[in-house]
Amino acid sequence: MLCDAQIVNDRRRIVLSSIVRVFNNTTLPLVILNIDSVDKTKHIKTATIDINKDYYVPIDLLYASSSSPIFIAIDQ
């Protein structure tokens, strides 16, 4: 569970979010790419996951927009 405390309009707000663990047990590094919903040729590298390492992704990043897909690819 991911917890983010914020102050909005002089009031404290706590946002709880689930996280997803991505574990790389392949022989090559992996990258998580966020594809632009307008221009499909543009992408943002969210994270690189080295061999036998893990990365915790906030679930709101994965489901922020149904038109903005997340891809997991091999990093060469």
Sequence and secondary structure as in RCSB ss.txt:
>XXXX:A:sequence
MLCDAQIVNDRRRIVLSSIVRVFNNTTLPLVILNIDSVDKTKHIKTATIDINKDYYVPIDLLYASSSSPIFIAID
Q
>XXXX:A:secstr
 EEEEEEETTEEEEEEE EEEEE  SSS EEEEEE SS TT EEEEEEE TT EEEEEHHHHTS TTS EEEEE 
 
